[in-house]
């Protein structure tokens, strides 16, 4: 039988209602019962509160000691600097120095960078132009950034290295305002791929009133595809972030209280667009509408290839900032070119005279010497003797004033000839009268034109126009061995007027220019450096060698005799230069070469050898092999020459 099966009650038994359960209510007796209840509730509240406080403290300790990124993820222990004294210690600033009592507190530069660029780009920036600023510099990166480089690094709390760096840019500006607003006149936002010329930056900023709100940069409105998508009105712009943006203290203090509001109301993904919008809205200052900013804060659109080639460019010479320099090694190269000419481990091939600072110093020396000579003449005194023969330094010729007639020829033979220059060069008296412009002459011409254009554009701001160089149509040049190089150039220029009625007109300009030669240095070279131990002739010389020591105007005969030189010791002789000349036809060209070879090498008794290798001539041209072989028959006239005949390649 199932004990859980329902069974009906037996017949005759009535089911009555279940009895109601009894409830007992216990009430405390006495007067003090209410105070005990209140004490129990208070104890519970205190216990809960104490537990919450202890939980918060323990959690903070765990986060600080275990989960702090700079302690568990970094290469070394680098504390987060939140204290004001630590911030000043990072950038090396004396807290007592400010804009009223220090001339070196002109500008604070904040460089936005990322953790992966701290050991290369950021380090290169700090080791080049970062230490020469008329102010201080700091590198702003994410909260978890670490580095072994000795740079002033500030890690922004709650900021990562995501792109676009909108939050990083805004929080950097906020950090500047909170910590450095009372210590600097200007604040510059920069990237880690920018090169800044500190000397020109100082001259530029000191010419501007820092008490007024200023928002300086290269104005932009977006690319052609972005027009209408950046929420900009027709008359609104922004400062392009790449070449750098400069804010005065007044502008920064107007914007800083509204940084978080600007972050909450982003309308595009471009960091520089949003910074410009925030400055325009809360400081009521637009980016500078200036045509010159394109060359002052210069952006090269070549991308990664920018500033990797020759640096003798107008933009490099004129700009305050150069952007972008993607490879940090090129930043050292650019710095060496701008600042000095001494080779470094990063730029071992820099040649003497390449430094812009040295060129500027040499120009200042010339100006001072001319001023000294001029004042001496006005005072009725003779020109001071500045030459130092004992040390081999001669600079008296630098005192000659600028004139089209620095010297006058006394005889016809002393008249200096002019060389004509156009697309080719025509040189009087040269072995090859018409030839391409040599690399040295082209470089000198480029330098002269660049300096000339800088001179005529110095007043471009006052006159509201800019003149650009197009090309040299033709010109004349000559040089005096001890005084100067003269140029007479006819140039095609482009006249651009941007104030008033705008226009662009091509114009021609005739210019007379002189480039004075620099100081003359004389030093004595030991003759031992020019000597070498004699060695046997090589195999190719034994096979084919024609030693020519005569004129070959007429290749069939020689009409002169070269005087023999005094013999050197048997064990030593001058270093010999070997010329290997492949020849296929072109008899007239060969004759001109031999005339030049005679005047340059043979008449000066230089220790040279000429190897002529004959090839089959092109169709229709005379074979020169027989003419060259005739040299071998002239051995009686040249007993000191070892002529075995030319090599033939057929």
Secondary structure, 3 states (H helix, E strand, C coil): CCCCCCCCCCCCCCCCCCCCCCCCCCCCCCCCHHHHHHHHHHHHHHHHHHHHHHHHHHHHHHHHHCCCHHHHCCCCCCCCCCCHHHHHHHHCCCCCCCCCCCCCCCEEEEEECCHHHHHHHHHHHHHCCHHHCCEEEEEEECCCCCCCCCCCEEECCCCCCCCCCHHHHHHHHHHHHHHHCCCCCEEEEEECCEEECHHHHHHHHHCCCCCCCCEECCEECCCCCCCCCCCCCCCCCEECCCCCEEEEHHHHHHHHCCHHHHHHCCCCCCHHHHHHHHHHHHCCCCCCCCCCHHHHEEECCCHHHCCCCCCCCHHHHHCCEEECCCCHHHHHHHHHHHHCCCCCCCCCCCCCCCCHHHHHHHHHHHHHHHHHHHHHHHCCCCCCCCCECCCCEECHHHHCCCCCCCCCCCCHHHCCCCEEECCCEECCCCCCCEECCCHHHHHHHHHHHHHHHHHHCCCHHHHCEEEEEEEEEEEEEEECCCCEEEEEEEEEEEEEECCCCCEEEEEEEEEEEEEECCCEECCCCCHHHHEEECCCCCHHHHHCECCCCCCCCCCCCCCCCCCCCCCCCCCEEECCEEEEEEECCCHHHHHHHHHHHHHHHHCCCCCEEEEEEEECCCCCCCCCHHHHHHHHHHCCCCCCCCCCECEEEC
